[in-house]
Amino acid sequence: MAKTKSPTKSNFESAENYKYPGSVNLMRPEVGVQAQFQKRKAPQRYRYDDSLSPILEWDGQNPARERGEARIARAEQELAEAKKKLSGTPEPWEIVAANGHLAIAQEAVRELKAMGNPFLNWAGKAERLSFEVPTIPLFIHERLSTKAILETLKGHRRDKQIDMLDLWGDPQHPIADQVLRAYEHKDKWVNRMILGDSLVVMNSLLHYENLGGQVQMIYMDPPYGVSFGSNFQPFVRKRDVGHNDDQDMTREPEMVQAYRDTWELGLHSYLSYLRDRLVLARELLTSSGSIFVQISDENLHHVREVADEVFGTDNAVAIIDFAKTSGLAASDALATACDYLLWYAKDRAQIKYRPLFVGRSSGGESATPYSWVELANGQRRSMTKEEREGVTPIPTGSKIFRIDNLTKPGPGSRYAFEFEGRKYEPGKRWWGTTPEGMGNLGKKRRLIAVGNGLYYVRYANDFPVQPLRTLWADTATGGFVEEKYYVVQTNSKVVSRCVLMTTDPGDLVLDPTCGSGTTAYCAEQWGRRWITVDTSRVPLALARQRLLTATYDWYELKDESRGPAGGFVYKRRQNSKGAEVGGIVPHVTLKSIANNERPEEEVLVDRPEIQSRVTRVTGPFCVEATIPTPQDFEAAQSETAAASESQTRVSFTDRMLEILRRSPVLRLEGNKTVTLKSVRSPAKTLSLSAEALVQNGVEKPVAFIFGPENGAVSEKLVYQAAKEASAKNYSHLYVTGFAIQPNARMLVEQCANVVGIPATYVQATPDLMMGDLLKNMRSSQIFSVCGLPEVQVRNGRKRDGIAQYEVELLGLDVFDPVAMEVNHGDDVPAWFLDTDYNELCFHVSQAFFPRTGAWEKLKKALKAEYDTSVWNHLAGTISAPFEAGEHRQVAIKVIDDRGNELLIVKSLGDAKR
Ligand SMILES: C[S@@+](CC[C@H](N)C(=O)[O-])C[C@H]1O[C@@H](n2cnc3c(N)ncnc32)[C@H](O)[C@@H]1O
């Protein structure tokens, strides 16, 4: 087992990351084996328990009676089983089994109670008693590790001492194992970023990986369900999104699918969308787990009703109001200043809760009771108005205090107590402590007479913090404090608090709405394991950049061999002014002084000991995706499912054909177009979708193949279509899709040589799938020819006798199939190199964010160890030099502004001098 090495003086300034030696993951296959992977599973059906009439009726034909009786029977049966196990002297295993039965009985009672609650109804709810989710495997597409990038840059060579694949967390399973034994092997834990619909991904986590009951906290920040077009950002580098602006509409298939399903019936569909996801989220949570749902005031009440239904009102923990940066300035009424977090426990009785504390003046709650001051000479007085308002400082050496009650309402002692020559009685109440205790308070100058009463003196320093409550007014820090990546980014202070309150280091956190990756970032910062999911490539591209380039404090580990799961170190420390600045603070109470006890101590979980001068970076993580492949159409499912899928496929092809007929224009860069005529379905075809003539083109017709409706064009689809088009003597093949797999894309480029017919990839705008939602779509924007990166691989100077290579990204090429020429653009948001590409998945060894300061934080932190030129490379278009690896090929992945990934593989044998 790998030991987590704590950074020491000897490796100051190098970058370190946390490891999770005790945690495992089930092995997922890498994308390179996707075509061979056969372990398919049937879709999963989830049933709701409600859709009952709001009035619980027990007679007639009401289905509530049947459900109610079933639950009563279940509770009775489980209680009887538990009783049986506990009779006599139970063995330990019998106690465990009895607890299991009690938990099921408790669940049945919870469901029974829930049936009597009023609930929210909406269009379509009563008709939809269950829903089905495809059970799709996840494939690993990319492995990332900041440490691996830094190591590659260090000597510009593969360090034989360092196991690079280990830095990426790559267990290197043989292909046969990946195909035949995926989801069986256990691997070391690696954090995960997943592209796909949250429902499909959560279902996959539950049913391919058995992750049910293993997630400690879920942070969900869904679109707020207020207007179509909000809450997502279609471009990597454009943060301002106009509502319903055609230009800003997303162009990604999975994304559009999600939104189409979500908003077809407006709020009604939105509530169904949320309920489905909450049902699966609940299954993933461990019994002590929590979920936070972020929402605005428009739908807070509805979402609360839905969450009550799924989790049970008993499990509602709190509604947190947190200040947001930008409120909607309503000129005719109050401007909104906050958003909300709905916090639910899987089981309120078992919740894991770590209280947080804030400074007396922070957290948005005032410190007004502390309005007295004790001067350095011991004299006491109330603060002046100017002192209270902070206009005048309090005199040096003085202490602030408040006066507090010495009596309590409940039974205790009643006696006369003498203080400074005067006798005091507790009146109708009781003293809070004994006469000796009062004596101790007096001796320690903790008593003060004010008016006719005697009071306790509580210094502000007795407990320098106060418990965090549900009003978080200090979270609107504004863009200048935190880097803003995404239009709807949540302040990391908000997410950090949720992480800290409900998890311990090493626990697993899930965010099914990743966005710019705030939850992953906060989980990484606090040493929690994470999985984050988004249906859109744009936010995932932003999240990947944010995590790769982030730096964090190194929190000292209690037990290095266990990693963060062993906990962090907390200490009591004071600064030169005597203020408590450590993670342990004293909690002096009346009771501890009265009884002469040592004061209690409180742990501030957000203040672990920091090992200074160590730069911590994000640990290894992988990018996975669910995107179903076209083979899914052939997958052996139930006959009806297969029949309905092939039906869908036929109607989709027909729809596409009709659209091509009505909008026969293919758009190229630079306002150029190709116009088609006589578009029709080909006769007796095996794999082609359409044929047409090109206006002013050659007389021979061209062929079309349409990719799948909800997935990427595969290599096999291209190959079969090209073979048929070539055999039938078409002049050109147009491969049309919403997305394309990298190897399919390569085959399109090489089709003329490989199959004997030139081919072009035509990107179809996913707006097509939105039906009536986008009524004013311009036909010239439906089909466009998509770019491919142009790169040059060169031999660099030899180093220690070993050949070095470098890659230059020349730009994105867009091929013009009419003029047969390439048009060029050279500004991309990100590009990556895998300097030893194994065709199974992409190991990011160099990551470039051209013309940005993305790597600035690391550059500053590691300036002693890395030459400036290294960082210049990472902000440019020429790679740092590298050696060829075992596979003698380099893969270059370019991310375009839409978050699309374009991949090119180059052999290192034929690099130009
Ligand atoms: C409000 S944003 C989350 C922002 C995030 N809290 C942050 O700090 O950046 C909501 C995200 O959910 C994603 N999303 C919407 N529907 C989804 C679905 N069905 N599955 C997965 N992600 C979805 C959107 O793409 C968007 O990035």
The ligand as an ORCA input file, in Angstrom:
! r2SCAN-3c Opt
* xyz 0 1
  C     -25.842     26.326    -11.670
  S     -24.676     25.379    -12.499
  C     -23.615     24.800    -11.229
  C     -22.539     25.792    -10.882
  C     -21.564     25.311     -9.834
  N     -22.161     25.292     -8.514
  C     -20.315     26.160     -9.824
  O     -19.914     26.622     -8.749
  O     -19.725     26.384    -10.872
  C     -25.598     24.008    -12.973
  C     -24.836     23.016    -13.812
  O     -25.631     21.854    -13.930
  C     -25.429     21.319    -15.205
  N     -26.592     20.485    -15.521
  C     -27.834     20.832    -15.880
  N     -28.611     19.762    -16.086
  C     -27.831     18.702    -15.843
  C     -28.038     17.309    -15.886
  N     -29.207     16.826    -16.220
  N     -27.012     16.500    -15.588
  C     -25.793     17.011    -15.240
  N     -25.546     18.318    -15.193
  C     -26.545     19.154    -15.481
  C     -25.267     22.509    -16.117
  O     -24.530     22.172    -17.272
  C     -24.537     23.491    -15.217
  O     -23.153     23.452    -15.450
*
